[in-house]
Amino acid sequence: MSDRCDYVFGFGSIMDTSTHATWQTSKSCAPMLGSVATISKRFGYRRQWNFRSDTGFTALGVSRAEREGDSCDINGVLFRIPPSEMENFDRREAGYERIAIPLD
């Protein structure tokens, strides 16, 4: 098995690592507990109530800021996931769209 892991930034319920057991089957890349991270407003995104599930709840997501001044820093947690688990993670986060975050 490879030691390579993908990193996922999240906020809200995904920060509760006790919920990871519902989709994480590999123990090779345990979540990075307490790794606080901020996505800079220079990235051009903002948090927004933009996700409505089939079961009726509304959740926060991120969306591209429509105007330059509308973007904001987004606080959350960074944790790692083995590539073999991304499909399971995507199933837990059904309806959301992954976006790449620049590292600089």
N, C-alpha and C positions, 0 to 999 in steps of 0.2 A: 504494500500500500504506500502511496506517495504521502510525503509530509506537507505537500503544497496545500494551502488553504486559500479560499476566497474570503474577503472581508465585507461585512454588511454593516451599514449604518442604519440605525433605526431609532424610533421614539415611540412612546405610547406602550401598548401591551407587549410589543416584541422585546422591550427592555427587561421584562420579567422572565429571567432565564428558567424559572420552574416550568414555564409553558413550552420550552424547547424540547422536552422529553416526548411531546406528542408527535414530533416529526423527526427528531435527530436520532438516528440509529447507530452512528459511528461515534466512538469515544476518542478517536485519534486527534481531533481538534476541538477540545472542549471550549465552550464560549469564554471569551476574555472578559471576565467579570469586572465591572466597574471601570471600563475604559471609556471615560467621558470624551466626547468629540464634538466639534462644532464645524458645520459646513459654512464657509464664509459667504457673506452676501455677494461677494464678487462672482460667485458661481451663477448668480442670476435667478435663484429660486426663492420661494417662500412657502411657509406652511399654509395649508388651506383645508377647510372642510370640503373635500372634493371626492370622497369615495362613499358610495351608497351600495350596501351589500344586498344580495337577493333576499336575505332574511329581514331587512328593514333598518339596520342600524347605519348611522353615518359616522365616518371616521376621518381623522386627519391624514393628509398625505402631503406631498410637495408638488408644486406646479411652477412652471416657468413664470416669472414675474412679467406682467404685460408691459410695464414701464420701468425704466432704469431705477428709479427711486423706490419701487415697490418691493425690491428684494430685501431679504433680511438674513441675519445669522440664524442658523437652525441648530439647536442643541439636541444631542442624543447620545447614543452609546454605539461604539464600534465593537463588533465581535467577529470571530472567524468561524467559517463553515467549510468543511472539506467539499471539494467539487462534487463528490458522489452524493452529497446531501442537498445540493441546490434544488433538485427536482422536488424533494420533500418540502423544502422551505417555500418554494413557489406555490405548492399546494396549500400550505398554511396561509400564505399571503395572497390567495386567489383574488383576482380583480385588480391588484396593484401591478404597475409596470416598473421593472427595474431600470435605473438610469446609472450611467457611469459618472463617478465623481472624480474630477481632476485632482491629482495629488499635490499640486503646488498652488 
